[in-house]
């Protein structure tokens, strides 16, 4: 049985600049979403954008930690 944690760490280390840019573009669109006729949708999109931004930030923090640990 393969350890899932190792798989996650390997995948985090493989995150590319292009993937980071793609996710940033998505969450920025979500944060900037405005629909005057659908304020509930606007709120949900902004909440989702903030969540996705935080997830990306934490993944990038984990990537740095893993990279630093791999060098030691």
CHARMM-style PDB file with segment names, atoms N, HN, CA, C and O in Angstrom:
ATOM      1  N   UNK     1       0.830  -1.174   0.000  1.00  0.00      PROA
ATOM      2  CA  UNK     1       0.000   0.000   0.000  1.00  0.00      PROA
ATOM      3  C   UNK     1       0.885   1.253   0.000  1.00  0.00      PROA
ATOM      4  O   UNK     1       1.823   1.369   0.789  1.00  0.00      PROA
ATOM      5  N   UNK     2       0.568   2.171  -0.891  1.00  0.00      PROA
ATOM      6  HN  UNK     2      -0.193   2.076  -1.532  1.00  0.00      PROA
ATOM      7  CA  UNK     2       1.358   3.392  -1.004  1.00  0.00      PROA
ATOM      8  C   UNK     2       0.884   4.424   0.020  1.00  0.00      PROA
ATOM      9  O   UNK     2      -0.319   4.602   0.211  1.00  0.00      PROA
ATOM     10  N   UNK     3       1.807   5.087   0.662  1.00  0.00      PROA
ATOM     11  HN  UNK     3       2.784   4.942   0.507  1.00  0.00      PROA
ATOM     12  CA  UNK     3       1.496   6.123   1.638  1.00  0.00      PROA
ATOM     13  C   UNK     3       0.979   7.360   0.908  1.00  0.00      PROA
ATOM     14  O   UNK     3       1.682   7.934   0.075  1.00  0.00      PROA
ATOM     15  N   UNK     4      -0.240   7.766   1.219  1.00  0.00      PROA
ATOM     16  HN  UNK     4      -0.811   7.301   1.896  1.00  0.00      PROA
ATOM     17  CA  UNK     4      -0.865   8.903   0.542  1.00  0.00      PROA
ATOM     18  C   UNK     4      -0.169  10.223   0.860  1.00  0.00      PROA
ATOM     19  O   UNK     4      -0.151  11.134   0.032  1.00  0.00      PROA
ATOM     20  N   UNK     5       0.397  10.325   2.048  1.00  0.00      PROA
ATOM     21  HN  UNK     5       0.382   9.585   2.721  1.00  0.00      PROA
ATOM     22  CA  UNK     5       1.090  11.564   2.419  1.00  0.00      PROA
ATOM     23  C   UNK     5       2.288  11.799   1.509  1.00  0.00      PROA
ATOM     24  O   UNK     5       2.527  12.927   1.078  1.00  0.00      PROA
ATOM     25  N   UNK     6       3.046  10.737   1.212  1.00  0.00      PROA
ATOM     26  HN  UNK     6       2.851   9.820   1.562  1.00  0.00      PROA
ATOM     27  CA  UNK     6       4.183  10.888   0.299  1.00  0.00      PROA
ATOM     28  C   UNK     6       3.705  11.331  -1.081  1.00  0.00      PROA
ATOM     29  O   UNK     6       4.344  12.156  -1.733  1.00  0.00      PROA
ATOM     30  N   UNK     7       2.588  10.781  -1.513  1.00  0.00      PROA
ATOM     31  HN  UNK     7       2.069  10.110  -0.983  1.00  0.00      PROA
ATOM     32  CA  UNK     7       2.034  11.175  -2.810  1.00  0.00      PROA
ATOM     33  C   UNK     7       1.645  12.639  -2.844  1.00  0.00      PROA
ATOM     34  O   UNK     7       1.898  13.336  -3.826  1.00  0.00      PROA
ATOM     35  N   UNK     8       1.029  13.100  -1.770  1.00  0.00      PROA
ATOM     36  HN  UNK     8       0.823  12.533  -0.973  1.00  0.00      PROA
ATOM     37  CA  UNK     8       0.648  14.512  -1.688  1.00  0.00      PROA
ATOM     38  C   UNK     8       1.887  15.392  -1.723  1.00  0.00      PROA
ATOM     39  O   UNK     8       1.928  16.392  -2.440  1.00  0.00      PROA
ATOM     40  N   UNK     9       2.900  15.018  -0.944  1.00  0.00      PROA
ATOM     41  HN  UNK     9       2.867  14.206  -0.362  1.00  0.00      PROA
ATOM     42  CA  UNK     9       4.144  15.811  -0.907  1.00  0.00      PROA
ATOM     43  C   UNK     9       4.803  15.851  -2.279  1.00  0.00      PROA
ATOM     44  O   UNK     9       5.270  16.906  -2.709  1.00  0.00      PROA
ATOM     45  N   UNK    10       4.847  14.725  -2.965  1.00  0.00      PROA
ATOM     46  HN  UNK    10       4.468  13.868  -2.616  1.00  0.00      PROA
ATOM     47  CA  UNK    10       5.434  14.699  -4.322  1.00  0.00      PROA
ATOM     48  C   UNK    10       4.668  15.635  -5.254  1.00  0.00      PROA
ATOM     49  O   UNK    10       5.268  16.381  -6.027  1.00  0.00      PROA
ATOM     50  N   UNK    11       3.341  15.589  -5.173  1.00  0.00      PROA
ATOM     51  HN  UNK    11       2.854  14.983  -4.545  1.00  0.00      PROA
ATOM     52  CA  UNK    11       2.534  16.447  -6.042  1.00  0.00      PROA
ATOM     53  C   UNK    11       2.716  17.922  -5.710  1.00  0.00      PROA
ATOM     54  O   UNK    11       2.753  18.754  -6.616  1.00  0.00      PROA
ATOM     55  N   UNK    12       2.829  18.258  -4.438  1.00  0.00      PROA
ATOM     56  HN  UNK    12       2.799  17.582  -3.702  1.00  0.00      PROA
ATOM     57  CA  UNK    12       3.049  19.656  -4.046  1.00  0.00      PROA
ATOM     58  C   UNK    12       4.389  20.142  -4.592  1.00  0.00      PROA
ATOM     59  O   UNK    12       4.494  21.271  -5.072  1.00  0.00      PROA
ATOM     60  N   UNK    13       5.403  19.301  -4.519  1.00  0.00      PROA
ATOM     61  HN  UNK    13       5.318  18.385  -4.129  1.00  0.00      PROA
ATOM     62  CA  UNK    13       6.716  19.684  -5.033  1.00  0.00      PROA
ATOM     63  C   UNK    13       6.705  19.895  -6.549  1.00  0.00      PROA
ATOM     64  O   UNK    13       7.547  20.621  -7.079  1.00  0.00      PROA
ATOM     65  N   UNK    14       5.770  19.276  -7.239  1.00  0.00      PROA
ATOM     66  HN  UNK    14       5.086  18.686  -6.809  1.00  0.00      PROA
ATOM     67  CA  UNK    14       5.691  19.385  -8.703  1.00  0.00      PROA
ATOM     68  C   UNK    14       4.847  20.569  -9.178  1.00  0.00      PROA
ATOM     69  O   UNK    14       4.710  20.771 -10.385  1.00  0.00      PROA
ATOM     70  N   UNK    15       4.281  21.351  -8.265  1.00  0.00      PROA
ATOM     71  HN  UNK    15       4.392  21.187  -7.285  1.00  0.00      PROA
ATOM     72  CA  UNK    15       3.459  22.494  -8.664  1.00  0.00      PROA
ATOM     73  C   UNK    15       4.313  23.457  -9.493  1.00  0.00      PROA
ATOM     74  O   UNK    15       5.408  23.843  -9.085  1.00  0.00      PROA
ATOM     75  N   UNK    16       3.794  23.837 -10.663  1.00  0.00      PROA
ATOM     76  HN  UNK    16       2.904  23.524 -10.995  1.00  0.00      PROA
ATOM     77  CA  UNK    16       4.541  24.702 -11.576  1.00  0.00      PROA
ATOM     78  C   UNK    16       4.075  26.162 -11.464  1.00  0.00      PROA
ATOM     79  O   UNK    16       3.005  26.453 -10.930  1.00  0.00      PROA
ATOM     80  N   UNK    17       4.897  27.051 -11.976  1.00  0.00      PROA
ATOM     81  HN  UNK    17       5.766  26.814 -12.409  1.00  0.00      PROA
ATOM     82  CA  UNK    17       4.535  28.471 -12.004  1.00  0.00      PROA
ATOM     83  C   UNK    17       3.266  28.689 -12.829  1.00  0.00      PROA
ATOM     84  O   UNK    17       2.453  29.553 -12.503  1.00  0.00      PROA
ATOM     85  N   UNK    18       3.099  27.909 -13.891  1.00  0.00      PROA
ATOM     86  HN  UNK    18       3.760  27.206 -14.155  1.00  0.00      PROA
ATOM     87  CA  UNK    18       1.915  28.031 -14.737  1.00  0.00      PROA
ATOM     88  C   UNK    18       0.659  27.641 -13.963  1.00  0.00      PROA
ATOM     89  O   UNK    18      -0.379  28.290 -14.093  1.00  0.00      PROA
ATOM     90  N   UNK    19       0.750  26.592 -13.164  1.00  0.00      PROA
ATOM     91  HN  UNK    19       1.593  26.065 -13.058  1.00  0.00      PROA
ATOM     92  CA  UNK    19      -0.397  26.163 -12.363  1.00  0.00      PROA
ATOM     93  C   UNK    19      -0.730  27.204 -11.301  1.00  0.00      PROA
ATOM     94  O   UNK    19      -1.901  27.468 -11.029  1.00  0.00      PROA
ATOM     95  N   UNK    20       0.296  27.790 -10.707  1.00  0.00      PROA
ATOM     96  HN  UNK    20       1.247  27.575 -10.928  1.00  0.00      PROA
ATOM     97  CA  UNK    20       0.084  28.836  -9.713  1.00  0.00      PROA
ATOM     98  C   UNK    20      -0.624  30.028 -10.360  1.00  0.00      PROA
ATOM     99  O   UNK    20      -1.585  30.559  -9.806  1.00  0.00      PROA
ATOM    100  N   UNK    21      -0.153  30.437 -11.516  1.00  0.00      PROA
ATOM    101  HN  UNK    21       0.629  30.005 -11.966  1.00  0.00      PROA
ATOM    102  CA  UNK    21      -0.755  31.565 -12.231  1.00  0.00      PROA
ATOM    103  C   UNK    21      -2.207  31.268 -12.599  1.00  0.00      PROA
ATOM    104  O   UNK    21      -3.062  32.150 -12.517  1.00  0.00      PROA
ATOM    105  N   UNK    22      -2.485  30.042 -13.001  1.00  0.00      PROA
ATOM    106  HN  UNK    22      -1.790  29.325 -13.067  1.00  0.00      PROA
ATOM    107  CA  UNK    22      -3.850  29.652 -13.369  1.00  0.00      PROA
ATOM    108  C   UNK    22      -4.792  29.764 -12.165  1.00  0.00      PROA
ATOM    109  O   UNK    22      -5.894  30.300 -12.285  1.00  0.00      PROA
ATOM    110  N   UNK    23      -4.363  29.263 -11.022  1.00  0.00      PROA
ATOM    111  HN  UNK    23      -3.468  28.827 -10.925  1.00  0.00      PROA
ATOM    112  CA  UNK    23      -5.197  29.329  -9.822  1.00  0.00      PROA
ATOM    113  C   UNK    23      -5.360  30.773  -9.361  1.00  0.00      PROA
ATOM    114  O   UNK    23      -6.443  31.164  -8.925  1.00  0.00      PROA
ATOM    115  N   UNK    24      -4.294  31.568  -9.454  1.00  0.00      PROA
ATOM    116  HN  UNK    24      -3.414  31.250  -9.809  1.00  0.00      PROA
ATOM    117  CA  UNK    24      -4.388  32.988  -9.089  1.00  0.00      PROA
ATOM    118  C   UNK    24      -5.418  33.694  -9.966  1.00  0.00      PROA
ATOM    119  O   UNK    24      -6.217  34.490  -9.474  1.00  0.00      PROA
ATOM    120  N   UNK    25      -5.398  33.405 -11.245  1.00  0.00      PROA
ATOM    121  HN  UNK    25      -4.749  32.757 -11.645  1.00  0.00      PROA
ATOM    122  CA  UNK    25      -6.356  34.023 -12.165  1.00  0.00      PROA
ATOM    123  C   UNK    25      -7.788  33.653 -11.777  1.00  0.00      PROA
ATOM    124  O   UNK    25      -8.678  34.503 -11.787  1.00  0.00      PROA
ATOM    125  N   UNK    26      -8.002  32.390 -11.438  1.00  0.00      PROA
ATOM    126  HN  UNK    26      -7.278  31.700 -11.429  1.00  0.00      PROA
ATOM    127  CA  UNK    26      -9.337  31.933 -11.054  1.00  0.00      PROA
ATOM    128  C   UNK    26      -9.809  32.638  -9.786  1.00  0.00      PROA
ATOM    129  O   UNK    26     -10.921  33.163  -9.739  1.00  0.00      PROA
ATOM    130  N   UNK    27      -8.944  32.650  -8.741  1.00  0.00      PROA
ATOM    131  HN  UNK    27      -8.040  32.224  -8.779  1.00  0.00      PROA
ATOM    132  CA  UNK    27      -9.431  33.257  -7.498  1.00  0.00      PROA
ATOM    133  C   UNK    27      -9.565  34.773  -7.627  1.00  0.00      PROA
ATOM    134  O   UNK    27     -10.426  35.363  -6.974  1.00  0.00      PROA
ATOM    135  N   UNK    28      -8.745  35.414  -8.445  1.00  0.00      PROA
ATOM    136  HN  UNK    28      -8.046  34.935  -8.976  1.00  0.00      PROA
ATOM    137  CA  UNK    28      -8.897  36.853  -8.646  1.00  0.00      PROA
ATOM    138  C   UNK    28     -10.218  37.166  -9.343  1.00  0.00      PROA
ATOM    139  O   UNK    28     -10.882  38.148  -9.009  1.00  0.00      PROA
ATOM    140  N   UNK    29     -10.600  36.331 -10.313  1.00  0.00      PROA
ATOM    141  HN  UNK    29     -10.061  35.533 -10.585  1.00  0.00      PROA
ATOM    142  CA  UNK    29     -11.898  36.507 -10.974  1.00  0.00      PROA
ATOM    143  C   UNK    29     -13.022  36.309  -9.969  1.00  0.00      PROA
ATOM    144  O   UNK    29     -14.009  37.043  -9.987  1.00  0.00      PROA
ATOM    145  N   UNK    30     -12.878  35.321  -9.093  1.00  0.00      PROA
ATOM    146  HN  UNK    30     -12.076  34.724  -9.079  1.00  0.00      PROA
ATOM    147  CA  UNK    30     -13.905  35.087  -8.086  1.00  0.00      PROA
ATOM    148  C   UNK    30     -13.986  36.254  -7.114  1.00  0.00      PROA
ATOM    149  O   UNK    30     -15.082  36.680  -6.751  1.00  0.00      PROA
ATOM    150  N   UNK    31     -12.838  36.777  -6.685  1.00  0.00      PROA
ATOM    151  HN  UNK    31     -11.947  36.430  -6.980  1.00  0.00      PROA
ATOM    152  CA  UNK    31     -12.837  37.905  -5.756  1.00  0.00      PROA
ATOM    153  C   UNK    31     -13.408  39.174  -6.387  1.00  0.00      PROA
ATOM    154  O   UNK    31     -13.984  40.008  -5.688  1.00  0.00      PROA
ATOM    155  N   UNK    32     -13.252  39.323  -7.691  1.00  0.00      PROA
ATOM    156  HN  UNK    32     -12.784  38.645  -8.258  1.00  0.00      PROA
ATOM    157  CA  UNK    32     -13.712  40.529  -8.385  1.00  0.00      PROA
ATOM    158  C   UNK    32     -15.094  40.370  -9.004  1.00  0.00      PROA
ATOM    159  O   UNK    32     -15.591  41.293  -9.649  1.00  0.00      PROA
ATOM    160  N   UNK    33     -15.721  39.212  -8.815  1.00  0.00      PROA
ATOM    161  HN  UNK    33     -15.318  38.462  -8.291  1.00  0.00      PROA
ATOM    162  CA  UNK    33     -17.031  38.930  -9.416  1.00  0.00      PROA
ATOM    163  C   UNK    33     -18.072  39.903  -8.869  1.00  0.00      PROA
ATOM    164  O   UNK    33     -18.179  40.104  -7.659  1.00  0.00      PROA
ATOM    165  N   UNK    34     -18.831  40.499  -9.776  1.00  0.00      PROA
ATOM    166  HN  UNK    34     -18.744  40.336 -10.758  1.00  0.00      PROA
ATOM    167  CA  UNK    34     -19.910  41.406  -9.388  1.00  0.00      PROA
ATOM    168  C   UNK    34     -21.113  41.116 -10.271  1.00  0.00      PROA
ATOM    169  O   UNK    34     -21.017  41.117 -11.498  1.00  0.00      PROA
ATOM    170  N   UNK    35     -22.236  40.871  -9.633  1.00  0.00      PROA
ATOM    171  HN  UNK    35     -22.314  40.870  -8.636  1.00  0.00      PROA
ATOM    172  CA  UNK    35     -23.496  40.714 -10.335  1.00  0.00      PROA
ATOM    173  C   UNK    35     -24.564  41.443  -9.519  1.00  0.00      PROA
ATOM    174  O   UNK    35     -25.080  40.898  -8.543  1.00  0.00      PROA
ATOM    175  N   UNK    36     -24.894  42.671  -9.916  1.00  0.00      PROA
ATOM    176  HN  UNK    36     -24.475  43.113 -10.708  1.00  0.00      PROA
ATOM    177  CA  UNK    36     -25.843  43.464  -9.125  1.00  0.00      PROA
ATOM    178  C   UNK    36     -27.203  42.773  -8.952  1.00  0.00      PROA
ATOM    179  O   UNK    36     -27.895  43.001  -7.960  1.00  0.00      PROA
ATOM    180  N   UNK    37     -27.573  41.951  -9.898  1.00  0.00      PROA
ATOM    181  HN  UNK    37     -27.011  41.767 -10.704  1.00  0.00      PROA
ATOM    182  CA  UNK    37     -28.868  41.281  -9.820  1.00  0.00      PROA
ATOM    183  C   UNK    37     -28.815  40.004  -8.997  1.00  0.00      PROA
ATOM    184  O   UNK    37     -29.852  39.457  -8.623  1.00  0.00      PROA
ATOM    185  N   UNK    38     -27.617  39.533  -8.717  1.00  0.00      PROA
ATOM    186  HN  UNK    38     -26.774  39.977  -9.021  1.00  0.00      PROA
ATOM    187  CA  UNK    38     -27.456  38.280  -7.969  1.00  0.00      PROA
ATOM    188  C   UNK    38     -26.436  38.492  -6.850  1.00  0.00      PROA
ATOM    189  O   UNK    38     -25.318  37.980  -6.911  1.00  0.00      PROA
ATOM    190  N   UNK    39     -26.828  39.239  -5.849  1.00  0.00      PROA
ATOM    191  HN  UNK    39     -27.736  39.655  -5.800  1.00  0.00      PROA
ATOM    192  CA  UNK    39     -25.902  39.564  -4.765  1.00  0.00      PROA
ATOM    193  C   UNK    39     -25.484  38.313  -3.979  1.00  0.00      PROA
ATOM    194  O   UNK    39     -24.358  38.245  -3.487  1.00  0.00      PROA
ATOM    195  N   UNK    40     -26.377  37.329  -3.859  1.00  0.00      PROA
ATOM    196  HN  UNK    40     -27.292  37.384  -4.259  1.00  0.00      PROA
ATOM    197  CA  UNK    40     -26.019  36.094  -3.152  1.00  0.00      PROA
ATOM    198  C   UNK    40     -24.916  35.363  -3.908  1.00  0.00      PROA
ATOM    199  O   UNK    40     -23.984  34.834  -3.302  1.00  0.00      PROA
ATOM    200  N   UNK    41     -25.026  35.337  -5.234  1.00  0.00      PROA
ATOM    201  HN  UNK    41     -25.782  35.767  -5.726  1.00  0.00      PROA
ATOM    202  CA  UNK    41     -23.992  34.697  -6.054  1.00  0.00      PROA
ATOM    203  C   UNK    41     -22.684  35.454  -5.940  1.00  0.00      PROA
ATOM    204  O   UNK    41     -21.618  34.843  -5.871  1.00  0.00      PROA
ATOM    205  N   UNK    42     -22.751  36.772  -5.920  1.00  0.00      PROA
ATOM    206  HN  UNK    42     -23.618  37.268  -5.977  1.00  0.00      PROA
ATOM    207  CA  UNK    42     -21.549  37.589  -5.759  1.00  0.00      PROA
ATOM    208  C   UNK    42     -20.856  37.250  -4.448  1.00  0.00      PROA
ATOM    209  O   UNK    42     -19.638  37.075  -4.411  1.00  0.00      PROA
ATOM    210  N   UNK    43     -21.631  37.157  -3.376  1.00  0.00      PROA
ATOM    211  HN  UNK    43     -22.620  37.299  -3.406  1.00  0.00      PROA
ATOM    212  CA  UNK    43     -21.062  36.827  -2.066  1.00  0.00      PROA
ATOM    213  C   UNK    43     -20.430  35.455  -2.056  1.00  0.00      PROA
ATOM    214  O   UNK    43     -19.345  35.276  -1.502  1.00  0.00      PROA
ATOM    215  N   UNK    44     -21.095  34.477  -2.663  1.00  0.00      PROA
ATOM    216  HN  UNK    44     -21.976  34.623  -3.113  1.00  0.00      PROA
ATOM    217  CA  UNK    44     -20.557  33.114  -2.706  1.00  0.00      PROA
ATOM    218  C   UNK    44     -19.276  33.056  -3.521  1.00  0.00      PROA
ATOM    219  O   UNK    44     -18.323  32.380  -3.133  1.00  0.00      PROA
ATOM    220  N   UNK    45     -19.246  33.759  -4.645  1.00  0.00      PROA
ATOM    221  HN  UNK    45     -20.020  34.309  -4.959  1.00  0.00      PROA
ATOM    222  CA  UNK    45     -18.045  33.778  -5.483  1.00  0.00      PROA
ATOM    223  C   UNK    45     -16.874  34.412  -4.743  1.00  0.00      PROA
ATOM    224  O   UNK    45     -15.744  33.932  -4.835  1.00  0.00      PROA
ATOM    225  N   UNK    46     -17.135  35.462  -4.029  1.00  0.00      PROA
ATOM    226  HN  UNK    46     -18.053  35.852  -3.954  1.00  0.00      PROA
ATOM    227  CA  UNK    46     -16.061  36.131  -3.276  1.00  0.00      PROA
ATOM    228  C   UNK    46     -15.568  35.258  -2.127  1.00  0.00      PROA
ATOM    229  O   UNK    46     -14.368  35.208  -1.861  1.00  0.00      PROA
ATOM    230  N   UNK    47     -16.477  34.573  -1.448  1.00  0.00      PROA
ATOM    231  HN  UNK    47     -17.453  34.613  -1.664  1.00  0.00      PROA
ATOM    232  CA  UNK    47     -16.070  33.641  -0.389  1.00  0.00      PROA
ATOM    233  C   UNK    47     -15.214  32.520  -0.964  1.00  0.00      PROA
ATOM    234  O   UNK    47     -14.193  32.143  -0.388  1.00  0.00      PROA
ATOM    235  N   UNK    48     -15.640  31.997  -2.099  1.00  0.00      PROA
ATOM    236  HN  UNK    48     -16.469  32.304  -2.567  1.00  0.00      PROA
ATOM    237  CA  UNK    48     -14.890  30.932  -2.754  1.00  0.00      PROA
ATOM    238  C   UNK    48     -13.520  31.431  -3.200  1.00  0.00      PROA
ATOM    239  O   UNK    48     -12.525  30.718  -3.073  1.00  0.00      PROA
ATOM    240  N   UNK    49     -13.469  32.641  -3.716  1.00  0.00      PROA
ATOM    241  HN  UNK    49     -14.277  33.221  -3.819  1.00  0.00      PROA
ATOM    242  CA  UNK    49     -12.197  33.227  -4.129  1.00  0.00      PROA
ATOM    243  C   UNK    49     -11.239  33.392  -2.958  1.00  0.00      PROA
ATOM    244  O   UNK    49     -10.046  33.118  -3.084  1.00  0.00      PROA
ATOM    245  N   UNK    50     -11.760  33.837  -1.822  1.00  0.00      PROA
ATOM    246  HN  UNK    50     -12.729  34.059  -1.720  1.00  0.00      PROA
ATOM    247  CA  UNK    50     -10.917  34.004  -0.630  1.00  0.00      PROA
ATOM    248  C   UNK    50     -10.425  32.635  -0.149  1.00  0.00      PROA
ATOM    249  O   UNK    50      -9.263  32.488   0.229  1.00  0.00      PROA
ATOM    250  N   UNK    51     -11.304  31.647  -0.164  1.00  0.00      PROA
ATOM    251  HN  UNK    51     -12.248  31.767  -0.470  1.00  0.00      PROA
ATOM    252  CA  UNK    51     -10.913  30.290   0.234  1.00  0.00      PROA
ATOM    253  C   UNK    51      -9.823  29.754  -0.693  1.00  0.00      PROA
ATOM    254  O   UNK    51      -8.820  29.214  -0.225  1.00  0.00      PROA
ATOM    255  N   UNK    52     -10.014  29.901  -1.998  1.00  0.00      PROA
ATOM    256  HN  UNK    52     -10.828  30.340  -2.378  1.00  0.00      PROA
ATOM    257  CA  UNK    52      -9.031  29.396  -2.958  1.00  0.00      PROA
ATOM    258  C   UNK    52      -7.695  30.122  -2.825  1.00  0.00      PROA
ATOM    259  O   UNK    52      -6.637  29.517  -3.001  1.00  0.00      PROA
ATOM    260  N   UNK    53      -7.741  31.406  -2.516  1.00  0.00      PROA
ATOM    261  HN  UNK    53      -8.600  31.898  -2.372  1.00  0.00      PROA
ATOM    262  CA  UNK    53      -6.512  32.174  -2.301  1.00  0.00      PROA
ATOM    263  C   UNK    53      -5.757  31.628  -1.090  1.00  0.00      PROA
ATOM    264  O   UNK    53      -4.543  31.434  -1.144  1.00  0.00      PROA
ATOM    265  N   UNK    54      -6.478  31.382  -0.003  1.00  0.00      PROA
ATOM    266  HN  UNK    54      -7.465  31.540   0.041  1.00  0.00      PROA
ATOM    267  CA  UNK    54      -5.845  30.855   1.209  1.00  0.00      PROA
ATOM    268  C   UNK    54      -5.278  29.458   0.983  1.00  0.00      PROA
ATOM    269  O   UNK    54      -4.198  29.136   1.479  1.00  0.00      PROA
ATOM    270  N   UNK    55      -6.001  28.632   0.239  1.00  0.00      PROA
ATOM    271  HN  UNK    55      -6.879  28.894  -0.164  1.00  0.00      PROA
ATOM    272  CA  UNK    55      -5.514  27.276  -0.043  1.00  0.00      PROA
ATOM    273  C   UNK    55      -4.208  27.349  -0.836  1.00  0.00      PROA
ATOM    274  O   UNK    55      -3.242  26.656  -0.515  1.00  0.00      PROA
ATOM    275  N   UNK    56      -4.183  28.184  -1.862  1.00  0.00      PROA
ATOM    276  HN  UNK    56      -4.968  28.747  -2.122  1.00  0.00      PROA
ATOM    277  CA  UNK    56      -2.963  28.317  -2.663  1.00  0.00      PROA
ATOM    278  C   UNK    56      -1.806  28.825  -1.806  1.00  0.00      PROA
ATOM    279  O   UNK    56      -0.691  28.316  -1.915  1.00  0.00      PROA
ATOM    280  N   UNK    57      -2.054  29.809  -0.967  1.00  0.00      PROA
ATOM    281  HN  UNK    57      -2.960  30.222  -0.878  1.00  0.00      PROA
ATOM    282  CA  UNK    57      -0.992  30.337  -0.101  1.00  0.00      PROA
ATOM    283  C   UNK    57      -0.424  29.235   0.794  1.00  0.00      PROA
ATOM    284  O   UNK    57       0.792  29.139   0.957  1.00  0.00      PROA
ATOM    285  N   UNK    58      -1.286  28.409   1.369  1.00  0.00      PROA
ATOM    286  HN  UNK    58      -2.274  28.487   1.235  1.00  0.00      PROA
ATOM    287  CA  UNK    58      -0.829  27.336   2.258  1.00  0.00      PROA
ATOM    288  C   UNK    58      -0.086  26.256   1.476  1.00  0.00      PROA
ATOM    289  O   UNK    58       0.902  25.707   1.964  1.00  0.00      PROA
ATOM    290  N   UNK    59      -0.554  25.949   0.268  1.00  0.00      PROA
ATOM    291  HN  UNK    59      -1.356  26.396  -0.128  1.00  0.00      PROA
ATOM    292  CA  UNK    59       0.160  24.977  -0.557  1.00  0.00      PROA
ATOM    293  C   UNK    59       1.559  25.474  -0.900  1.00  0.00      PROA
ATOM    294  O   UNK    59       2.519  24.702  -0.893  1.00  0.00      PROA
ATOM    295  N   UNK    60       1.670  26.758  -1.198  1.00  0.00      PROA
ATOM    296  HN  UNK    60       0.891  27.385  -1.204  1.00  0.00      PROA
ATOM    297  CA  UNK    60       2.980  27.319  -1.524  1.00  0.00      PROA
ATOM    298  C   UNK    60       3.891  27.347  -0.300  1.00  0.00      PROA
ATOM    299  O   UNK    60       5.099  27.146  -0.421  1.00  0.00      PROA
ATOM    300  N   UNK    61       3.316  27.597   0.880  1.00  0.00      PROA
ATOM    301  HN  UNK    61       2.335  27.761   0.978  1.00  0.00      PROA
ATOM    302  CA  UNK    61       4.105  27.517   2.114  1.00  0.00      PROA
ATOM    303  C   UNK    61       4.612  26.092   2.321  1.00  0.00      PROA
ATOM    304  O   UNK    61       5.774  25.885   2.668  1.00  0.00      PROA
ATOM    305  N   UNK    62       3.736  25.117   2.106  1.00  0.00      PROA
ATOM    306  HN  UNK    62       2.792  25.286   1.824  1.00  0.00      PROA
ATOM    307  CA  UNK    62       4.124  23.715   2.243  1.00  0.00      PROA
ATOM    308  C   UNK    62       5.209  23.357   1.240  1.00  0.00      PROA
ATOM    309  O   UNK    62       6.144  22.627   1.568  1.00  0.00      PROA
ATOM    310  N   UNK    63       5.092  23.866   0.021  1.00  0.00      PROA
ATOM    311  HN  UNK    63       4.332  24.459  -0.246  1.00  0.00      PROA
ATOM    312  CA  UNK    63       6.093  23.585  -1.002  1.00  0.00      PROA
ATOM    313  C   UNK    63       7.471  24.081  -0.564  1.00  0.00      PROA
ATOM    314  O   UNK    63       8.466  23.376  -0.735  1.00  0.00      PROA
ATOM    315  N   UNK    64       7.534  25.283  -0.003  1.00  0.00      PROA
ATOM    316  HN  UNK    64       6.726  25.855   0.136  1.00  0.00      PROA
ATOM    317  CA  UNK    64       8.814  25.832   0.475  1.00  0.00      PROA
ATOM    318  C   UNK    64       9.376  24.966   1.592  1.00  0.00      PROA
ATOM    319  O   UNK    64      10.569  24.664   1.610  1.00  0.00      PROA
ATOM    320  N   UNK    65       8.521  24.569   2.518  1.00  0.00      PROA
ATOM    321  HN  UNK    65       7.552  24.814   2.503  1.00  0.00      PROA
ATOM    322  CA  UNK    65       8.967  23.719   3.620  1.00  0.00      PROA
ATOM    323  C   UNK    65       9.517  22.394   3.094  1.00  0.00      PROA
ATOM    324  O   UNK    65      10.565  21.931   3.544  1.00  0.00      PROA
ATOM    325  N   UNK    66       8.812  21.788   2.147  1.00  0.00      PROA
ATOM    326  HN  UNK    66       7.961  22.163   1.781  1.00  0.00      PROA
ATOM    327  CA  UNK    66       9.261  20.523   1.575  1.00  0.00      PROA
ATOM    328  C   UNK    66      10.577  20.694   0.813  1.00  0.00      PROA
ATOM    329  O   UNK    66      11.478  19.861   0.916  1.00  0.00      PROA
ATOM    330  N   UNK    67      10.674  21.784   0.049  1.00  0.00      PROA
ATOM    331  HN  UNK    67       9.943  22.461  -0.034  1.00  0.00      PROA
ATOM    332  CA  UNK    67      11.911  22.027  -0.697  1.00  0.00      PROA
ATOM    333  C   UNK    67      13.093  22.226   0.247  1.00  0.00      PROA
ATOM    334  O   UNK    67      14.182  21.704   0.006  1.00  0.00      PROA
ATOM    335  N   UNK    68      12.877  22.975   1.312  1.00  0.00      PROA
ATOM    336  HN  UNK    68      11.992  23.399   1.507  1.00  0.00      PROA
ATOM    337  CA  UNK    68      13.949  23.207   2.293  1.00  0.00      PROA
ATOM    338  C   UNK    68      14.323  21.921   3.005  1.00  0.00      PROA
ATOM    339  O   UNK    68      15.500  21.687   3.279  1.00  0.00      PROA
ATOM    340  N   UNK    69      13.357  21.096   3.305  1.00  0.00      PROA
ATOM    341  HN  UNK    69      12.401  21.286   3.083  1.00  0.00      PROA
ATOM    342  CA  UNK    69      13.621  19.823   3.956  1.00  0.00      PROA
ATOM    343  C   UNK    69      14.352  18.849   3.036  1.00  0.00      PROA
ATOM    344  O   UNK    69      15.173  18.051   3.490  1.00  0.00      PROA
ATOM    345  N   UNK    70      14.051  18.920   1.752  1.00  0.00      PROA
ATOM    346  HN  UNK    70      13.385  19.568   1.383  1.00  0.00      PROA
ATOM    347  CA  UNK    70      14.702  18.036   0.787  1.00  0.00      PROA
ATOM    348  C   UNK    70      16.164  18.400   0.611  1.00  0.00      PROA
ATOM    349  O   UNK    70      16.975  17.550   0.244  1.00  0.00      PROA
ATOM    350  N   UNK    71      16.514  19.665   0.872  1.00  0.00      PROA
ATOM    351  HN  UNK    71      15.855  20.356   1.170  1.00  0.00      PROA
ATOM    352  CA  UNK    71      17.892  20.108   0.705  1.00  0.00      PROA
ATOM    353  C   UNK    71      18.759  19.749   1.896  1.00  0.00      PROA
ATOM    354  O   UNK    71      19.985  19.719   1.784  1.00  0.00      PROA
ATOM    355  N   UNK    72      18.144  19.479   3.030  1.00  0.00      PROA
ATOM    356  HN  UNK    72      17.148  19.504   3.122  1.00  0.00      PROA
ATOM    357  CA  UNK    72      18.915  19.171   4.244  1.00  0.00      PROA
ATOM    358  C   UNK    72      19.338  17.730   4.298  1.00  0.00      PROA
ATOM    359  OT1 UNK    72      19.993  17.314   5.254  1.00  0.00      PROA
TER     360      UNK     72
END
